Every structure is written in C-alpha cells, then in structure tokens.
Amino acid sequence: MLNLSALVGLVGLFGIAIHAWSTLPDTIPVHFRFDGQADGWGSKKFCGCYQLSV
C-alpha cells in the first residue's frame, strides 16, 4: 500500500512539473545579485537539461 501511495505521489509530481514547464517563459532568470535583481538569463531548455544533470 505504501509503495502504491509513493508511486501515485511521484506520478502526480511529474504531472505538475510538466504542466509548470509549459507555462514558463522561453527566457528565465538563472542568477541573482545580492539585492534580488536578476543579472543572468537563460533559456528554459538549458535550465531543464541542467537540472536533470544535477
């Protein structure tokens, strides 16, 4: 039963991630200064590939 609950939760998280991916703009901030302002930008494709590699 616990394994089934974990699997359902994992599938749900992937569903949320796929939905969120489609709502992201093509260019997103990837680096911020100390005051919170973005000073580095990247494409969402690069950021997605980078996150998968980490």
All heavy atoms as atom14 arrays in JSON, in Angstrom:
{
  "sequence": "MLNLSALVGLVGLFGIAIHAWSTLPDTIPVHFRFDGQADGWGSKKFCGCYQLSV",
  "atom14_mask": [
    [1, 1, 1, 1, 1, 1, 1, 1, 0, 0, 0, 0, 0, 0],
    [1, 1, 1, 1, 1, 1, 1, 1, 0, 0, 0, 0, 0, 0],
    [1, 1, 1, 1, 1, 1, 1, 1, 0, 0, 0, 0, 0, 0],
    [1, 1, 1, 1, 1, 1, 1, 1, 0, 0, 0, 0, 0, 0],
    [1, 1, 1, 1, 1, 1, 0, 0, 0, 0, 0, 0, 0, 0],
    [1, 1, 1, 1, 1, 0, 0, 0, 0, 0, 0, 0, 0, 0],
    [1, 1, 1, 1, 1, 1, 1, 1, 0, 0, 0, 0, 0, 0],
    [1, 1, 1, 1, 1, 1, 1, 0, 0, 0, 0, 0, 0, 0],
    [1, 1, 1, 1, 0, 0, 0, 0, 0, 0, 0, 0, 0, 0],
    [1, 1, 1, 1, 1, 1, 1, 1, 0, 0, 0, 0, 0, 0],
    [1, 1, 1, 1, 1, 1, 1, 0, 0, 0, 0, 0, 0, 0],
    [1, 1, 1, 1, 0, 0, 0, 0, 0, 0, 0, 0, 0, 0],
    [1, 1, 1, 1, 1, 1, 1, 1, 0, 0, 0, 0, 0, 0],
    [1, 1, 1, 1, 1, 1, 1, 1, 1, 1, 1, 0, 0, 0],
    [1, 1, 1, 1, 0, 0, 0, 0, 0, 0, 0, 0, 0, 0],
    [1, 1, 1, 1, 1, 1, 1, 1, 0, 0, 0, 0, 0, 0],
    [1, 1, 1, 1, 1, 0, 0, 0, 0, 0, 0, 0, 0, 0],
    [1, 1, 1, 1, 1, 1, 1, 1, 0, 0, 0, 0, 0, 0],
    [1, 1, 1, 1, 1, 1, 1, 1, 1, 1, 0, 0, 0, 0],
    [1, 1, 1, 1, 1, 0, 0, 0, 0, 0, 0, 0, 0, 0],
    [1, 1, 1, 1, 1, 1, 1, 1, 1, 1, 1, 1, 1, 1],
    [1, 1, 1, 1, 1, 1, 0, 0, 0, 0, 0, 0, 0, 0],
    [1, 1, 1, 1, 1, 1, 1, 0, 0, 0, 0, 0, 0, 0],
    [1, 1, 1, 1, 1, 1, 1, 1, 0, 0, 0, 0, 0, 0],
    [1, 1, 1, 1, 1, 1, 1, 0, 0, 0, 0, 0, 0, 0],
    [1, 1, 1, 1, 1, 1, 1, 1, 0, 0, 0, 0, 0, 0],
    [1, 1, 1, 1, 1, 1, 1, 0, 0, 0, 0, 0, 0, 0],
    [1, 1, 1, 1, 1, 1, 1, 1, 0, 0, 0, 0, 0, 0],
    [1, 1, 1, 1, 1, 1, 1, 0, 0, 0, 0, 0, 0, 0],
    [1, 1, 1, 1, 1, 1, 1, 0, 0, 0, 0, 0, 0, 0],
    [1, 1, 1, 1, 1, 1, 1, 1, 1, 1, 0, 0, 0, 0],
    [1, 1, 1, 1, 1, 1, 1, 1, 1, 1, 1, 0, 0, 0],
    [1, 1, 1, 1, 1, 1, 1, 1, 1, 1, 1, 0, 0, 0],
    [1, 1, 1, 1, 1, 1, 1, 1, 1, 1, 1, 0, 0, 0],
    [1, 1, 1, 1, 1, 1, 1, 1, 0, 0, 0, 0, 0, 0],
    [1, 1, 1, 1, 0, 0, 0, 0, 0, 0, 0, 0, 0, 0],
    [1, 1, 1, 1, 1, 1, 1, 1, 1, 0, 0, 0, 0, 0],
    [1, 1, 1, 1, 1, 0, 0, 0, 0, 0, 0, 0, 0, 0],
    [1, 1, 1, 1, 1, 1, 1, 1, 0, 0, 0, 0, 0, 0],
    [1, 1, 1, 1, 0, 0, 0, 0, 0, 0, 0, 0, 0, 0],
    [1, 1, 1, 1, 1, 1, 1, 1, 1, 1, 1, 1, 1, 1],
    [1, 1, 1, 1, 0, 0, 0, 0, 0, 0, 0, 0, 0, 0],
    [1, 1, 1, 1, 1, 1, 0, 0, 0, 0, 0, 0, 0, 0],
    [1, 1, 1, 1, 1, 1, 1, 1, 1, 0, 0, 0, 0, 0],
    [1, 1, 1, 1, 1, 1, 1, 1, 1, 0, 0, 0, 0, 0],
    [1, 1, 1, 1, 1, 1, 1, 1, 1, 1, 1, 0, 0, 0],
    [1, 1, 1, 1, 1, 1, 0, 0, 0, 0, 0, 0, 0, 0],
    [1, 1, 1, 1, 0, 0, 0, 0, 0, 0, 0, 0, 0, 0],
    [1, 1, 1, 1, 1, 1, 0, 0, 0, 0, 0, 0, 0, 0],
    [1, 1, 1, 1, 1, 1, 1, 1, 1, 1, 1, 1, 0, 0],
    [1, 1, 1, 1, 1, 1, 1, 1, 1, 0, 0, 0, 0, 0],
    [1, 1, 1, 1, 1, 1, 1, 1, 0, 0, 0, 0, 0, 0],
    [1, 1, 1, 1, 1, 1, 0, 0, 0, 0, 0, 0, 0, 0],
    [1, 1, 1, 1, 1, 1, 1, 0, 0, 0, 0, 0, 0, 0]
  ],
  "atom14_positions": [
    [[0.82, -1.2, 0.0], [0.0, 0.0, 0.0], [0.87, 1.26, 0.0], [0.55, 2.22, -0.68], [-0.93, -0.04, 1.22], [-1.92, 1.07, 1.24], [-3.04, 0.88, -0.13], [-4.15, 2.16, 0.19], [0.0, 0.0, 0.0], [0.0, 0.0, 0.0], [0.0, 0.0, 0.0], [0.0, 0.0, 0.0], [0.0, 0.0, 0.0], [0.0, 0.0, 0.0]],
    [[1.94, 1.23, 0.79], [2.84, 2.39, 0.84], [3.52, 2.61, -0.51], [3.67, 3.75, -0.94], [3.88, 2.2, 1.94], [4.85, 3.36, 2.16], [4.08, 4.62, 2.54], [5.85, 3.02, 3.23], [0.0, 0.0, 0.0], [0.0, 0.0, 0.0], [0.0, 0.0, 0.0], [0.0, 0.0, 0.0], [0.0, 0.0, 0.0], [0.0, 0.0, 0.0]],
    [[3.91, 1.53, -1.17], [4.54, 1.67, -2.49], [3.58, 2.27, -3.5], [3.99, 3.07, -4.33], [5.05, 0.32, -2.99], [6.27, -0.14, -2.23], [6.97, 0.67, -1.63], [6.52, -1.44, -2.25], [0.0, 0.0, 0.0], [0.0, 0.0, 0.0], [0.0, 0.0, 0.0], [0.0, 0.0, 0.0], [0.0, 0.0, 0.0], [0.0, 0.0, 0.0]],
    [[2.32, 1.89, -3.44], [1.32, 2.44, -4.35], [1.13, 3.93, -4.09], [1.07, 4.74, -5.03], [-0.01, 1.71, -4.2], [-1.14, 2.2, -5.09], [-0.78, 2.06, -6.56], [-2.42, 1.47, -4.77], [0.0, 0.0, 0.0], [0.0, 0.0, 0.0], [0.0, 0.0, 0.0], [0.0, 0.0, 0.0], [0.0, 0.0, 0.0], [0.0, 0.0, 0.0]],
    [[1.09, 4.32, -2.82], [0.96, 5.74, -2.47], [2.16, 6.53, -2.97], [2.01, 7.65, -3.48], [0.83, 5.91, -0.96], [-0.31, 5.27, -0.49], [0.0, 0.0, 0.0], [0.0, 0.0, 0.0], [0.0, 0.0, 0.0], [0.0, 0.0, 0.0], [0.0, 0.0, 0.0], [0.0, 0.0, 0.0], [0.0, 0.0, 0.0], [0.0, 0.0, 0.0]],
    [[3.35, 5.98, -2.82], [4.56, 6.66, -3.29], [4.54, 6.8, -4.81], [4.91, 7.85, -5.35], [5.8, 5.89, -2.85], [0.0, 0.0, 0.0], [0.0, 0.0, 0.0], [0.0, 0.0, 0.0], [0.0, 0.0, 0.0], [0.0, 0.0, 0.0], [0.0, 0.0, 0.0], [0.0, 0.0, 0.0], [0.0, 0.0, 0.0], [0.0, 0.0, 0.0]],
    [[4.1, 5.78, -5.5], [4.04, 5.82, -6.96], [3.02, 6.87, -7.43], [3.3, 7.64, -8.35], [3.68, 4.44, -7.51], [3.61, 4.33, -9.03], [4.96, 4.65, -9.65], [3.15, 2.95, -9.44], [0.0, 0.0, 0.0], [0.0, 0.0, 0.0], [0.0, 0.0, 0.0], [0.0, 0.0, 0.0], [0.0, 0.0, 0.0], [0.0, 0.0, 0.0]],
    [[1.87, 6.92, -6.8], [0.85, 7.91, -7.15], [1.39, 9.32, -6.9], [1.2, 10.22, -7.72], [-0.46, 7.65, -6.37], [-1.41, 8.82, -6.5], [-1.11, 6.37, -6.83], [0.0, 0.0, 0.0], [0.0, 0.0, 0.0], [0.0, 0.0, 0.0], [0.0, 0.0, 0.0], [0.0, 0.0, 0.0], [0.0, 0.0, 0.0], [0.0, 0.0, 0.0]],
    [[2.08, 9.52, -5.79], [2.67, 10.82, -5.49], [3.72, 11.22, -6.52], [3.77, 12.38, -6.95], [0.0, 0.0, 0.0], [0.0, 0.0, 0.0], [0.0, 0.0, 0.0], [0.0, 0.0, 0.0], [0.0, 0.0, 0.0], [0.0, 0.0, 0.0], [0.0, 0.0, 0.0], [0.0, 0.0, 0.0], [0.0, 0.0, 0.0], [0.0, 0.0, 0.0]],
    [[4.55, 10.26, -6.92], [5.59, 10.54, -7.9], [4.99, 10.9, -9.26], [5.43, 11.86, -9.9], [6.51, 9.33, -8.04], [7.75, 9.49, -8.88], [8.66, 10.57, -8.29], [8.5, 8.18, -8.97], [0.0, 0.0, 0.0], [0.0, 0.0, 0.0], [0.0, 0.0, 0.0], [0.0, 0.0, 0.0], [0.0, 0.0, 0.0], [0.0, 0.0, 0.0]],
    [[3.98, 10.18, -9.67], [3.32, 10.48, -10.94], [2.66, 11.86, -10.87], [2.72, 12.64, -11.83], [2.28, 9.38, -11.29], [1.39, 9.81, -12.45], [2.99, 8.08, -11.62], [0.0, 0.0, 0.0], [0.0, 0.0, 0.0], [0.0, 0.0, 0.0], [0.0, 0.0, 0.0], [0.0, 0.0, 0.0], [0.0, 0.0, 0.0], [0.0, 0.0, 0.0]],
    [[2.06, 12.18, -9.73], [1.46, 13.5, -9.55], [2.48, 14.61, -9.65], [2.23, 15.65, -10.27], [0.0, 0.0, 0.0], [0.0, 0.0, 0.0], [0.0, 0.0, 0.0], [0.0, 0.0, 0.0], [0.0, 0.0, 0.0], [0.0, 0.0, 0.0], [0.0, 0.0, 0.0], [0.0, 0.0, 0.0], [0.0, 0.0, 0.0], [0.0, 0.0, 0.0]],
    [[3.65, 14.41, -9.05], [4.7, 15.43, -9.11], [5.2, 15.63, -10.54], [5.45, 16.76, -10.96], [5.86, 15.05, -8.2], [5.6, 15.21, -6.71], [6.77, 14.66, -5.9], [5.35, 16.65, -6.35], [0.0, 0.0, 0.0], [0.0, 0.0, 0.0], [0.0, 0.0, 0.0], [0.0, 0.0, 0.0], [0.0, 0.0, 0.0], [0.0, 0.0, 0.0]],
    [[5.35, 14.55, -11.29], [5.75, 14.68, -12.68], [4.68, 15.42, -13.49], [5.0, 16.21, -14.36], [6.06, 13.32, -13.31], [7.47, 12.88, -13.09], [7.76, 11.9, -12.15], [8.5, 13.43, -13.82], [9.06, 11.49, -11.93], [9.82, 13.02, -13.61], [10.09, 12.06, -12.67], [0.0, 0.0, 0.0], [0.0, 0.0, 0.0], [0.0, 0.0, 0.0]],
    [[3.42, 15.15, -13.2], [2.34, 15.85, -13.88], [2.38, 17.35, -13.61], [2.2, 18.16, -14.52], [0.0, 0.0, 0.0], [0.0, 0.0, 0.0], [0.0, 0.0, 0.0], [0.0, 0.0, 0.0], [0.0, 0.0, 0.0], [0.0, 0.0, 0.0], [0.0, 0.0, 0.0], [0.0, 0.0, 0.0], [0.0, 0.0, 0.0], [0.0, 0.0, 0.0]],
    [[2.62, 17.71, -12.36], [2.73, 19.13, -12.0], [3.93, 19.76, -12.71], [3.84, 20.88, -13.23], [2.85, 19.29, -10.48], [1.52, 18.91, -9.82], [3.25, 20.71, -10.1], [1.61, 18.78, -8.32], [0.0, 0.0, 0.0], [0.0, 0.0, 0.0], [0.0, 0.0, 0.0], [0.0, 0.0, 0.0], [0.0, 0.0, 0.0], [0.0, 0.0, 0.0]],
    [[5.05, 19.06, -12.75], [6.25, 19.6, -13.41], [6.02, 19.8, -14.9], [6.44, 20.82, -15.46], [7.43, 18.65, -13.17], [0.0, 0.0, 0.0], [0.0, 0.0, 0.0], [0.0, 0.0, 0.0], [0.0, 0.0, 0.0], [0.0, 0.0, 0.0], [0.0, 0.0, 0.0], [0.0, 0.0, 0.0], [0.0, 0.0, 0.0], [0.0, 0.0, 0.0]],
    [[5.34, 18.87, -15.54], [5.07, 19.01, -16.97], [4.15, 20.19, -17.23], [4.36, 20.97, -18.16], [4.49, 17.7, -17.54], [5.57, 16.63, -17.56], [3.88, 17.91, -18.92], [5.07, 15.23, -17.84], [0.0, 0.0, 0.0], [0.0, 0.0, 0.0], [0.0, 0.0, 0.0], [0.0, 0.0, 0.0], [0.0, 0.0, 0.0], [0.0, 0.0, 0.0]],
    [[3.14, 20.35, -16.39], [2.24, 21.49, -16.55], [2.98, 22.81, -16.32], [2.81, 23.76, -17.08], [1.06, 21.39, -15.59], [0.22, 22.62, -15.56], [-0.6, 22.96, -16.62], [0.09, 23.59, -14.64], [-1.2, 24.1, -16.33], [-0.8, 24.51, -15.13], [0.0, 0.0, 0.0], [0.0, 0.0, 0.0], [0.0, 0.0, 0.0], [0.0, 0.0, 0.0]],
    [[3.81, 22.87, -15.29], [4.55, 24.1, -14.98], [5.54, 24.43, -16.1], [5.75, 25.6, -16.41], [5.29, 23.95, -13.65], [0.0, 0.0, 0.0], [0.0, 0.0, 0.0], [0.0, 0.0, 0.0], [0.0, 0.0, 0.0], [0.0, 0.0, 0.0], [0.0, 0.0, 0.0], [0.0, 0.0, 0.0], [0.0, 0.0, 0.0], [0.0, 0.0, 0.0]],
    [[6.15, 23.42, -16.7], [7.12, 23.64, -17.78], [6.47, 24.37, -18.94], [7.06, 25.29, -19.53], [7.67, 22.3, -18.25], [8.69, 22.43, -19.32], [8.5, 22.32, -20.66], [10.08, 22.72, -19.14], [9.67, 22.51, -21.34], [10.66, 22.75, -20.43], [10.88, 22.94, -18.03], [12.01, 23.0, -20.61], [12.22, 23.19, -18.23], [12.77, 23.21, -19.5]],
    [[5.24, 24.02, -19.26], [4.58, 24.64, -20.41], [4.18, 26.09, -20.12], [3.94, 26.86, -21.05], [3.35, 23.83, -20.82], [2.38, 23.85, -19.79], [0.0, 0.0, 0.0], [0.0, 0.0, 0.0], [0.0, 0.0, 0.0], [0.0, 0.0, 0.0], [0.0, 0.0, 0.0], [0.0, 0.0, 0.0], [0.0, 0.0, 0.0], [0.0, 0.0, 0.0]],
    [[4.1, 26.48, -18.85], [3.72, 27.85, -18.51], [4.92, 28.77, -18.33], [4.74, 29.98, -18.2], [2.87, 27.88, -17.23], [3.65, 27.38, -16.15], [1.61, 27.05, -17.38], [0.0, 0.0, 0.0], [0.0, 0.0, 0.0], [0.0, 0.0, 0.0], [0.0, 0.0, 0.0], [0.0, 0.0, 0.0], [0.0, 0.0, 0.0], [0.0, 0.0, 0.0]],
    [[6.15, 28.23, -18.33], [7.34, 29.06, -18.17], [7.6, 29.88, -19.43], [7.34, 29.41, -20.54], [8.58, 28.2, -17.92], [8.75, 27.57, -16.56], [9.97, 26.65, -16.58], [8.9, 28.61, -15.49], [0.0, 0.0, 0.0], [0.0, 0.0, 0.0], [0.0, 0.0, 0.0], [0.0, 0.0, 0.0], [0.0, 0.0, 0.0], [0.0, 0.0, 0.0]],
    [[8.12, 31.1, -19.28], [8.53, 31.86, -20.48], [9.77, 31.22, -21.1], [10.46, 30.42, -20.46], [8.84, 33.25, -19.92], [9.12, 33.05, -18.48], [8.33, 31.86, -18.05], [0.0, 0.0, 0.0], [0.0, 0.0, 0.0], [0.0, 0.0, 0.0], [0.0, 0.0, 0.0], [0.0, 0.0, 0.0], [0.0, 0.0, 0.0], [0.0, 0.0, 0.0]],
    [[10.08, 31.59, -22.33], [11.24, 31.0, -23.01], [12.56, 31.39, -22.36], [13.53, 30.64, -22.39], [11.26, 31.39, -24.48], [10.15, 30.69, -25.26], [9.76, 29.58, -24.85], [9.69, 31.26, -26.25], [0.0, 0.0, 0.0], [0.0, 0.0, 0.0], [0.0, 0.0, 0.0], [0.0, 0.0, 0.0], [0.0, 0.0, 0.0], [0.0, 0.0, 0.0]],
    [[12.64, 32.59, -21.79], [13.84, 33.06, -21.11], [13.52, 33.26, -19.64], [12.58, 33.96, -19.31], [14.32, 34.39, -21.72], [14.52, 34.22, -23.12], [15.63, 34.83, -21.1], [0.0, 0.0, 0.0], [0.0, 0.0, 0.0], [0.0, 0.0, 0.0], [0.0, 0.0, 0.0], [0.0, 0.0, 0.0], [0.0, 0.0, 0.0], [0.0, 0.0, 0.0]],
    [[14.33, 32.65, -18.78], [14.09, 32.74, -17.34], [15.37, 33.17, -16.63], [16.47, 32.92, -17.11], [13.57, 31.41, -16.76], [14.54, 30.27, -17.04], [12.2, 31.08, -17.3], [14.15, 28.98, -16.4], [0.0, 0.0, 0.0], [0.0, 0.0, 0.0], [0.0, 0.0, 0.0], [0.0, 0.0, 0.0], [0.0, 0.0, 0.0], [0.0, 0.0, 0.0]],
    [[15.25, 33.85, -15.48], [16.44, 34.26, -14.74], [17.15, 33.05, -14.13], [16.5, 32.14, -13.62], [15.9, 35.19, -13.66], [14.46, 34.88, -13.54], [14.02, 34.33, -14.85], [0.0, 0.0, 0.0], [0.0, 0.0, 0.0], [0.0, 0.0, 0.0], [0.0, 0.0, 0.0], [0.0, 0.0, 0.0], [0.0, 0.0, 0.0], [0.0, 0.0, 0.0]],
    [[18.48, 33.05, -14.23], [19.26, 31.93, -13.69], [20.27, 32.38, -12.64], [20.88, 31.55, -11.98], [19.98, 31.16, -14.81], [18.96, 30.5, -15.74], [20.91, 32.06, -15.6], [0.0, 0.0, 0.0], [0.0, 0.0, 0.0], [0.0, 0.0, 0.0], [0.0, 0.0, 0.0], [0.0, 0.0, 0.0], [0.0, 0.0, 0.0], [0.0, 0.0, 0.0]],
    [[20.47, 33.69, -12.48], [21.42, 34.19, -11.5], [20.9, 35.5, -10.95], [20.32, 36.3, -11.67], [22.8, 34.38, -12.13], [23.87, 34.65, -11.13], [24.22, 35.92, -10.74], [24.65, 33.8, -10.42], [25.18, 35.84, -9.83], [25.45, 34.57, -9.61], [0.0, 0.0, 0.0], [0.0, 0.0, 0.0], [0.0, 0.0, 0.0], [0.0, 0.0, 0.0]],
    [[21.11, 35.71, -9.64], [20.59, 36.91, -8.99], [21.69, 37.6, -8.2], [22.58, 36.95, -7.65], [19.44, 36.53, -8.03], [18.27, 35.94, -8.73], [18.2, 34.58, -8.97], [17.24, 36.74, -9.17], [17.11, 34.03, -9.62], [16.15, 36.2, -9.83], [16.09, 34.84, -10.05], [0.0, 0.0, 0.0], [0.0, 0.0, 0.0], [0.0, 0.0, 0.0]],
    [[21.61, 38.96, -8.13], [22.53, 39.75, -7.32], [22.09, 39.67, -5.86], [21.06, 39.09, -5.54], [22.53, 41.21, -7.78], [22.98, 41.38, -9.21], [23.11, 42.83, -9.56], [21.85, 43.56, -9.31], [21.39, 44.54, -10.06], [22.07, 44.93, -11.11], [20.26, 45.14, -9.77], [0.0, 0.0, 0.0], [0.0, 0.0, 0.0], [0.0, 0.0, 0.0]],
    [[22.88, 40.26, -4.98], [22.55, 40.25, -3.55], [21.25, 40.97, -3.25], [20.56, 40.63, -2.29], [23.68, 40.88, -2.73], [24.89, 40.0, -2.62], [26.07, 40.34, -3.24], [24.84, 38.83, -1.89], [27.18, 39.54, -3.14], [25.94, 38.0, -1.78], [27.11, 38.35, -2.41], [0.0, 0.0, 0.0], [0.0, 0.0, 0.0], [0.0, 0.0, 0.0]],
    [[20.89, 41.97, -4.06], [19.65, 42.7, -3.81], [18.42, 42.03, -4.42], [17.31, 42.55, -4.34], [19.76, 44.14, -4.32], [19.99, 44.24, -5.82], [20.13, 43.18, -6.48], [20.03, 45.36, -6.34], [0.0, 0.0, 0.0], [0.0, 0.0, 0.0], [0.0, 0.0, 0.0], [0.0, 0.0, 0.0], [0.0, 0.0, 0.0], [0.0, 0.0, 0.0]],
    [[18.58, 40.86, -5.0], [17.46, 40.1, -5.53], [17.13, 40.35, -6.98], [16.21, 39.74, -7.52], [0.0, 0.0, 0.0], [0.0, 0.0, 0.0], [0.0, 0.0, 0.0], [0.0, 0.0, 0.0], [0.0, 0.0, 0.0], [0.0, 0.0, 0.0], [0.0, 0.0, 0.0], [0.0, 0.0, 0.0], [0.0, 0.0, 0.0], [0.0, 0.0, 0.0]],
    [[17.86, 41.23, -7.63], [17.62, 41.53, -9.04], [18.31, 40.49, -9.92], [19.45, 40.1, -9.66], [18.15, 42.92, -9.39], [17.43, 44.04, -8.67], [15.98, 44.15, -9.08], [15.64, 43.98, -10.25], [15.12, 44.42, -8.1], [0.0, 0.0, 0.0], [0.0, 0.0, 0.0], [0.0, 0.0, 0.0], [0.0, 0.0, 0.0], [0.0, 0.0, 0.0]],
    [[17.63, 40.05, -10.95], [18.21, 39.07, -11.87], [19.3, 39.73, -12.71], [19.11, 40.82, -13.23], [17.13, 38.5, -12.78], [0.0, 0.0, 0.0], [0.0, 0.0, 0.0], [0.0, 0.0, 0.0], [0.0, 0.0, 0.0], [0.0, 0.0, 0.0], [0.0, 0.0, 0.0], [0.0, 0.0, 0.0], [0.0, 0.0, 0.0], [0.0, 0.0, 0.0]],
    [[20.45, 39.07, -12.8], [21.53, 39.58, -13.66], [22.06, 38.51, -14.62], [23.03, 38.72, -15.32], [22.66, 40.18, -12.83], [23.38, 39.16, -11.97], [22.92, 38.01, -11.9], [24.4, 39.52, -11.38], [0.0, 0.0, 0.0], [0.0, 0.0, 0.0], [0.0, 0.0, 0.0], [0.0, 0.0, 0.0], [0.0, 0.0, 0.0], [0.0, 0.0, 0.0]],
    [[21.4, 37.39, -14.67], [21.76, 36.34, -15.61], [20.49, 35.68, -16.13], [19.55, 35.44, -15.38], [0.0, 0.0, 0.0], [0.0, 0.0, 0.0], [0.0, 0.0, 0.0], [0.0, 0.0, 0.0], [0.0, 0.0, 0.0], [0.0, 0.0, 0.0], [0.0, 0.0, 0.0], [0.0, 0.0, 0.0], [0.0, 0.0, 0.0], [0.0, 0.0, 0.0]],
    [[20.45, 35.43, -17.43], [19.25, 34.87, -18.05], [19.63, 33.65, -18.88], [20.73, 33.56, -19.41], [18.59, 35.9, -18.95], [18.15, 37.12, -18.19], [18.92, 38.21, -17.9], [16.9, 37.34, -17.59], [18.21, 39.1, -17.15], [16.95, 38.6, -16.95], [15.72, 36.63, -17.51], [15.88, 39.14, -16.25], [14.65, 37.17, -16.84], [14.73, 38.4, -16.21]],
    [[18.72, 32.71, -18.99], [18.96, 31.52, -19.79], [17.66, 31.0, -20.37], [16.57, 31.38, -19.93], [0.0, 0.0, 0.0], [0.0, 0.0, 0.0], [0.0, 0.0, 0.0], [0.0, 0.0, 0.0], [0.0, 0.0, 0.0], [0.0, 0.0, 0.0], [0.0, 0.0, 0.0], [0.0, 0.0, 0.0], [0.0, 0.0, 0.0], [0.0, 0.0, 0.0]],
    [[17.79, 30.1, -21.32], [16.59, 29.52, -21.92], [16.06, 28.42, -20.99], [16.81, 27.8, -20.24], [16.89, 28.93, -23.29], [17.67, 27.77, -23.16], [0.0, 0.0, 0.0], [0.0, 0.0, 0.0], [0.0, 0.0, 0.0], [0.0, 0.0, 0.0], [0.0, 0.0, 0.0], [0.0, 0.0, 0.0], [0.0, 0.0, 0.0], [0.0, 0.0, 0.0]],
    [[14.77, 28.17, -21.05], [14.21, 27.14, -20.18], [14.69, 25.75, -20.61], [14.77, 24.87, -19.79], [12.69, 27.22, -20.14], [11.96, 26.79, -21.37], [10.46, 26.86, -21.15], [9.69, 26.42, -22.36], [8.25, 26.53, -22.16], [0.0, 0.0, 0.0], [0.0, 0.0, 0.0], [0.0, 0.0, 0.0], [0.0, 0.0, 0.0], [0.0, 0.0, 0.0]],
    [[15.04, 25.57, -21.87], [15.57, 24.28, -22.31], [16.92, 24.0, -21.67], [17.17, 22.89, -21.19], [15.71, 24.25, -23.83], [14.39, 24.25, -24.55], [14.57, 24.23, -26.04], [13.23, 24.31, -26.71], [13.36, 24.32, -28.16], [0.0, 0.0, 0.0], [0.0, 0.0, 0.0], [0.0, 0.0, 0.0], [0.0, 0.0, 0.0], [0.0, 0.0, 0.0]],
    [[17.79, 25.0, -21.61], [19.09, 24.83, -20.97], [18.92, 24.55, -19.48], [19.56, 23.67, -18.93], [19.97, 26.05, -21.16], [21.24, 25.99, -20.36], [22.28, 25.17, -20.73], [21.37, 26.74, -19.2], [23.43, 25.09, -19.97], [22.52, 26.67, -18.43], [23.55, 25.85, -18.83], [0.0, 0.0, 0.0], [0.0, 0.0, 0.0], [0.0, 0.0, 0.0]],
    [[18.05, 25.3, -18.84], [17.84, 25.13, -17.4], [17.26, 23.76, -17.08], [17.62, 23.16, -16.09], [16.93, 26.23, -16.87], [17.7, 27.86, -16.97], [0.0, 0.0, 0.0], [0.0, 0.0, 0.0], [0.0, 0.0, 0.0], [0.0, 0.0, 0.0], [0.0, 0.0, 0.0], [0.0, 0.0, 0.0], [0.0, 0.0, 0.0], [0.0, 0.0, 0.0]],
    [[16.36, 23.29, -17.92], [15.79, 21.96, -17.7], [16.82, 20.86, -17.84], [16.88, 19.93, -17.04], [0.0, 0.0, 0.0], [0.0, 0.0, 0.0], [0.0, 0.0, 0.0], [0.0, 0.0, 0.0], [0.0, 0.0, 0.0], [0.0, 0.0, 0.0], [0.0, 0.0, 0.0], [0.0, 0.0, 0.0], [0.0, 0.0, 0.0], [0.0, 0.0, 0.0]],
    [[17.68, 20.98, -18.85], [18.75, 20.0, -19.04], [19.75, 20.07, -17.9], [20.25, 19.04, -17.42], [19.45, 20.22, -20.37], [18.42, 19.88, -21.79], [0.0, 0.0, 0.0], [0.0, 0.0, 0.0], [0.0, 0.0, 0.0], [0.0, 0.0, 0.0], [0.0, 0.0, 0.0], [0.0, 0.0, 0.0], [0.0, 0.0, 0.0], [0.0, 0.0, 0.0]],
    [[20.05, 21.26, -17.43], [21.0, 21.43, -16.34], [20.45, 20.79, -15.07], [21.17, 20.11, -14.35], [21.3, 22.9, -16.12], [22.23, 23.15, -14.95], [23.57, 22.85, -15.04], [21.74, 23.65, -13.74], [24.42, 23.06, -13.97], [22.56, 23.86, -12.67], [23.91, 23.55, -12.79], [24.74, 23.75, -11.72], [0.0, 0.0, 0.0], [0.0, 0.0, 0.0]],
    [[19.18, 21.01, -14.78], [18.58, 20.44, -13.57], [18.55, 18.93, -13.61], [18.71, 18.27, -12.58], [17.16, 20.99, -13.36], [17.13, 22.46, -13.01], [17.89, 22.75, -11.72], [17.85, 22.0, -10.78], [18.59, 23.87, -11.7], [0.0, 0.0, 0.0], [0.0, 0.0, 0.0], [0.0, 0.0, 0.0], [0.0, 0.0, 0.0], [0.0, 0.0, 0.0]],
    [[18.35, 18.35, -14.78], [18.36, 16.9, -14.89], [19.75, 16.33, -14.65], [19.88, 15.23, -14.13], [17.85, 16.47, -16.27], [16.36, 16.66, -16.52], [16.03, 16.3, -17.96], [15.54, 15.83, -15.55], [0.0, 0.0, 0.0], [0.0, 0.0, 0.0], [0.0, 0.0, 0.0], [0.0, 0.0, 0.0], [0.0, 0.0, 0.0], [0.0, 0.0, 0.0]],
    [[20.79, 17.08, -14.98], [22.15, 16.59, -14.81], [22.62, 16.7, -13.37], [23.55, 16.03, -12.97], [23.11, 17.33, -15.72], [23.24, 18.68, -15.3], [0.0, 0.0, 0.0], [0.0, 0.0, 0.0], [0.0, 0.0, 0.0], [0.0, 0.0, 0.0], [0.0, 0.0, 0.0], [0.0, 0.0, 0.0], [0.0, 0.0, 0.0], [0.0, 0.0, 0.0]],
    [[21.98, 17.55, -12.58], [22.38, 17.72, -11.17], [21.7, 16.69, -10.38], [21.76, 15.83, -9.84], [21.97, 19.12, -10.64], [22.21, 19.23, -9.16], [22.71, 20.18, -11.39], [0.0, 0.0, 0.0], [0.0, 0.0, 0.0], [0.0, 0.0, 0.0], [0.0, 0.0, 0.0], [0.0, 0.0, 0.0], [0.0, 0.0, 0.0], [0.0, 0.0, 0.0]]
  ]
}
